[in-house]
Amino acid sequence: MSVVTRFAPSPTGFLHIGGARTALFNYLYAKRHGGKFLLRIEDTDRARSTQAAVDAIIDGLSWLGLKWDGDPIYQFARADRHAEVARQLLAEGKAYHCYCSPEELEAMRTEQRANGLPMRYDGRWRDRDPSEAPAGVPPVVRLKAPKNGETSVQDSVQGTVTVANAQLDDMVLLRADGTPTYMLAVVVDDHDMGVTHVIRGDDHLTNTFRQIQIYNACGWDLPNFSHIPLIHGPDGAKLSKRHGALGADAYRDMGFLPEALCNYLLRLGWGHGDDEIIPMAQAIEWFDLEGIGRSPSRFDVAKLTNLNGHYTREASDDYLAEQLAPRLADKVGMPLTGEQLSVVKRALPGLKERAKTLVELAENAVFYLKSRPLTLDDKAAKLLAEDGRAPLSSFAQILSALPDWRLETLEEEARKFAESHDLKLGKLAQPLRAALTGSTVSPPIFEVMEILGRQECLGRINDIL
């Protein structure tokens, strides 16, 4: 059997973090088994579905590197096929027309509520002769669900879960206007797409019992079901807006790398021994359904940030420069030139050891690209206003005559200068840092000087003097 999984979001908002993890698990399982990972946009709710949300979902999946096979499938476009299946069930006597008015249904619910009964359709049109149908009332189509016995799901995560059929009513398959319901559409689409494994949040578990009844009525094989626990916030409550940013796009804006976010999401609810750092290629090799736990996981931004720091340090300078370029362009107000990008790449080995996100990295790198004269922060301005200018002025003359502009030479000359003027090295290094970066905090100053180059360094120092 060739494995086929799918991710089926509703386009009513961004790709939230729970959806991203569901997509990741489906992607990994398909790739582990050499199968297909499909994308289906469940846009049957026309009032709430938007193109902007579709774009956000596709953008989020693409950023995470979760490439689906083939073109996205749009559920609404398949409405005729869904209706065709409902009509076939009618013809086979496995479904029936129900002519209850909204008022009748509300009265039914009111009576059940008053008697402390579950609110379910009571099947009043299940076996009635259609000749009794009231004139001018468009009917819905309901599934003739089994009244007795049980419906069970053999779940790869939750184990065997069973519900009594008496707790389920005859669900609507087609509304009075002929449009299919979500339950019918999902089953027909999964069958037609050849989906073999349905991996989704455990909030869908109750839907699965109803969907199994549709599968059985159609005579179709069931897929393998895996219902994964939801993600909770740090306080143990279901993850919600009050816990912070929830969209994949928000985490991108916060400066997280997609590789780090995928690694973190993988470890939320799935484990492989004590392994914490699991790159995508390794995840594909290892991922299985047996490793998914039954308990909810807690989302911890601090842990994600630390993991992102690891991926930042391990990333190539070319890759990081590419990720940083648009952020730095926003900070300097124009696209980076080739020379500026080259400066950033040379600076990254020193910068990435001290940053955990791209936001921090961009903030730490921007001084390399700022136009002269630099704007000094308060601490740098105070340092240079006091006793920092005098050693800076004398040392600038030595720098201008240096034949060799390498880190080692710069540091050696600075130490010689400090010793000859009876200064601690910091009394020279700190004014240099203030003049060259506009701050009192930076990577090692001689590293900075080598990267900036002779002309830029002397120019910045002269601006201050």
N, C-alpha and C positions, 0 to 999 in steps of 0.2 A: 504494500500500500504506500503510495506517495503521499507524504504529509502536506496538508494545505491548512494554513491558519489565516486568520483575518483580524484586522482591527477595524471596528465599526463605530466611530464617534458620531454623535449628533452635532451638526454645525450651528450650535446656539451660543458659542463663545470660544475662547482660546483653547489650546491644548493644555489642559490642567495636568498637574504632576502625576495624579493617579492614572489618568489616561495614557500619559507618556510611559509609565511603568508597564501598563497592560500591553501597549504596542511593543515595547522592548521584549517582554516575555514571549509574545507571539512571534516576533522577528527571530529571536534566538532559537526557539524550538524548531521553526521551519528551517533555518539555516543549518542547525545541528544535524537534521535528518535529510539535508539536500532537497528540501521541499520548496513550496511557494508561500510567500507572505503577501496577502492581498489587503487592499484598502477599500472599504465600503463607507460611503458617506450616507448616513441615515437621515435624509432630509425630508421625511414625510410630514414632519410638523412644519407646514409652510409658513405659519404665522411667526415662528421663532427662528427658523433657519435663515441664515444670511450668507451672502457670498464672502463678506469680510471674515466670517468665522471659518468658512471653508479654506480661505487663503491662509488664515492663521494656523489651522491644523496642518495643512500641507507644508507650510514654512517651518513649523515646529518639528515635524517629523524629519524633514530634509536636514535641518540644522543638527539634529541628533544623529544623523547618519542612518536612520531606519528606512532604507529604500525599499519600497514595495514593488512587487512584480506586476507588470502590465499597467493598464490605466486604472485610475480610481473608478469604482462603480457607484453610481448614484441611485439610491433606493427609489426615489420618487419616479424616476424614469421607467421603472419596472412595474408600475401600478397595474397595468393591463395583465401582466403575467400573474401577479398576486390574485387578481380578481378571477382569472381563468381557473386557478386552483380551487378557489372557493366555490365556483360554479360546478366544478367536477365533483366536489364533495357533496353538493346539493343533489346532483344527478345520481350519486351512489347512495343516497339516503343517510349520509354521515353528517349532514348539516341540514338546517331547516330555516325557513323564514319566520321571523318574529315581528309581530305587528304592534307590540306595546308602544304606547305613546310615552313621551317624557313624563307626563303627569302620572300615568300608571306606574312607571318605574319609581318615581319619587314616593308615591303612596305606598308601594311595596316596601321600600327602604324604611319609611317612617314606621310602618307596622312592625317590621323586624326589629328596628331600634327600640321601640316601645316594649317589645317582648323579650329584649335582651338577646336576640338572635344575631348571628353573623349576617351582614348585608350581602346577599347573593341573589342573583336572578333565580326565580323559583321554577323555571321551565314550563311556564303556563302555555306556551305555544309549541312545545316540543312535539306533542303528538296530536295536535288539533288539525282538523281538516282545513286545508287552505281556503275552501269555499266559505269558511266562516270569517275570512279576512274582512275588516272594515274597508269600505270604499274610500279611495283617495289617500290612504296611509302608506307611504313607502316603507317597506320592511327592511330590517337589518338581517344579515345572515349570521346565524349562530352555529357553533360546533356542537354536534350531539355527543357530548362527552360521556364517558362511562360513569354510571352512578355508584357502582359498587366496586369493591376491591381497592387497590392502592396503585399509585404511580411512584416509581423509584428512579433515582438518578445514581448511576455508578460514577462518582466523582473522583478524579485522580488526586484531588487535594483534600476534599471534605470526607471522603469515604462514601459509603452507601447512605443516602438520605431518602426517606420515604414520607409520603403524605397520603392520607386517605382521600379517595376520589370524592367522597361526600363533602369534603371541604372546598372542592373546586366546582364552579358552576359552568354553564354553557356559555363560553366566551364569544364575544362578537368577532366575526372574521371580516365582514364587510359592513360598513356603516350604511345608513339609509340613503346617502348620496352616492353609494357605489364605491367609495374609497376604502382601501384595505386598512386594517389596523396594524399596529406595530408588531403584535405577536405573529400574525400571519406572514407579514412581509419578511421578518427575520428568518423564519423557518424556510420559506420558499427560496430566499436569497442564499442562505447557507447551503441548502441542497443543490441549487442550480450552480453555485460556484464550486461545488465539490469539496466544501470545507470538511476536513476530517477531525479537527481538534478545535473546540471552542474554549478559549482561555480568556476569562473576563472576571470582573469584580464579583465578590460574593453577594453584593446587593442585587444581582440578577438571579440568584438561586431560586427565588420563588417564581420567577418567570419561567424557569426551566421546566417545572412540572407541567405547566400549561403548554409549553412548546413541544414537549415530548408527546403530549396527547395529539397535537397536530401532526407530528411525524408519524405516529402510529396510524392515524386516520388516513394519511396519504400512502401508507405502506412503504415508507422510506426508512433506510438505515439511520440509526442515531449516530451523531458524531461523538467523539470522546469529550466529556465536559470536565473543565477544571475551573473552579471558582476560587479566586485568590482573595485573601482578606484585604480589607481596605487599609489605607494609610491614615494614621492618626497624627495629631499634632503633639508637641512636647508634653502637653498636659494630659494626654491620653484620650482626648475627645476627637471625634471624627474631624479630619482636616477640613478647615473652612477658611473663608476670607479673613477671619479675625486672626489667623495664625500667620498672616503675611502674604507675600507674593505666591500665587499658585500656578501661574502660566509658565510654560517652557520659555516663552519670550521674555518673561520677567527675569528669569534666572540668567538668560543670556545678557540682558541689560545690566544685571548685577555683576557681570564679569566672570561667570563660570564657563569653563570649557565644556563642550558637549561630551567629550570622552569621560570627564570626571563625573558629570551628572548621570551618564549612563551607568558607570561603575557604581555610583552611590545608589541609584534606583534598583540596580540588580541585587544589591545586598539588603534592600528593604523587603524582607520576606523570603529571600532565597539564600542559601548558604552552601559553601563548599569547604568543609573543614574550618580552619582558622584563617583562610585566605581572605584578605581585605582588598588588595590591589589586583583587580582582574580586568585586564585590557579586553577589548571587544573580541579579538581573535581567540583568546583563551576562553572567554565566556561562551562563544559559539561551540567550542570543543567540549565544554563541561556541562552546559545547561541541560537540566532534566526537570520533569514535573515532580519527581520524588523529593527534590530539595526545597520545594515550596512549603513553608510552614502554615499552620492553621490560625495562628494568632496575628492580630493587627501589628503593624510596625509603626514606630514613632519617627517622624521626620525631624531631623536635627540639623539646622543650618550650620551650626558650629562644626559638626563632623563633616558635612559637605565641604565647608570652606577649607578645612585641613586637608581633605582628600584632593581638593582642587589645587592646593599649594604643591602637593606631590606631583600632579600632572603638569603643573606650570614649570616646575624645576626640570622635569624630564623631557619637556617638549623641545623640539628643535628651534633654533633662533629664527630660521626662515618662517616656520609656521607661526610662531608667536608674533613676529613682525607683521605678518599678513593679518592676524587677528587684531593687532593693535592699531594698524594704519587708520581705519575709520574713526576710532576713538581719539587718536592724536590729531587727526585732521579737524575734528570738531573743536579741540582745545586751541589749536593755532589759527583756526578760521579759514583754512584752505587745504586742498589735497597736498599730501606730502610729495616732495620732489624725490627723484632717485637718490640724490645725495643725502637727503634727510633720512630716507629709509635705510640707507647704508649706515648712517650714524646710529640709528636705533638698533640695527642688527649687531653692531660692534658693542653696543652698551648692554645688550640683553644678558650676556653671561653674568655680569655683576648685578643687574637689576632683578633678575628672576629668582635669585636666592632670597630676596627680601620681600617678596610679594606673594599673596595667596590668591588674588583675583586679577583679572585684566583691568579692572577699575584702579586697583592699587598700582599695578604696573604702569598704566598710562599716566597716573599722577606722578609717579616717581621718575618717569622718562621725559616728561614734557619739557623740563628745563634745558635739555639738549637741543631743542628745536625752537626755543623762544627767540624772537627778534631782539636785537640790541636797540637801546640800552635795556637791560633787565630791570624788572620791577622787583625791588627787594621786599621780603617780608619784614615784619617789625623787628624780629630778633637779629636778622642779618643787618638791617639798617642801623640798629643800635650798636652792634659790634664794630661796624666800619666807622661809625661816628665817634667812637671813643678812641682806642689806641691801635686800631687795626690797619690804618692807612699807611703808617710810617714803614713798617716792615714790608708791606705790599709794594710800596713804591720802589724801595731798594731792590727787592727780589725781582721785580719786573725787568730791571735793567739786565740782570743775570740771565733771565729767561730769554730775552730778545737776542742774546748772543750765543745761546746754546746751539751747537751743531747737531745734536742728537735729541730728538723729541720722543723718547720712549719712557715708559713708566719707571723703569729702574733708574734711568739717568735723572729724571725729574725728582724722584724721591731722594736720591743721593745728593743732588745739588741743594735740595731743601734742607737736608740734615746738616750739610756743611755750612749753609748760611745761618741756620739757627745756632749752631755751635759757635761760629765766629762772632755772632752778635749776642752771645750769652742768653739765648732764648730757648724755652722749651719748644719742641716742634709744633705743638698745638697753637702756639702764639703766631705762627706763620700759616699753618694749615687751615685754621678756622677763618681768618680773613680771606684766604684764597677761596675757600668753599663759599663764603658769602658773596664774593665778587663774581665767581664763575657760575653759581647755581641760583643765586637770589635767596638762598636758605642757609640755615646752619645744620641741615641734615641732608646727607647725600651718600652715594656709594663712596669708597675710598677716593680721596681727592686727586691722587696722582693717576689713578685709573681714569677718572673723569677728564683730566687734562690731556691724557694720551688720546682719548676718543674725540674730544672736541678739536684737537689739533692746535698747532702754534698760532695761526692767524686769529682764530676765534678766541682763544684764551687771552692773547695780548690785547685784542680789541675790547673784550669784556673788562679786563683789568683797567685799561686806559679810560673806559667809560666811567668807572668808579673814581679813578684818581682825578 
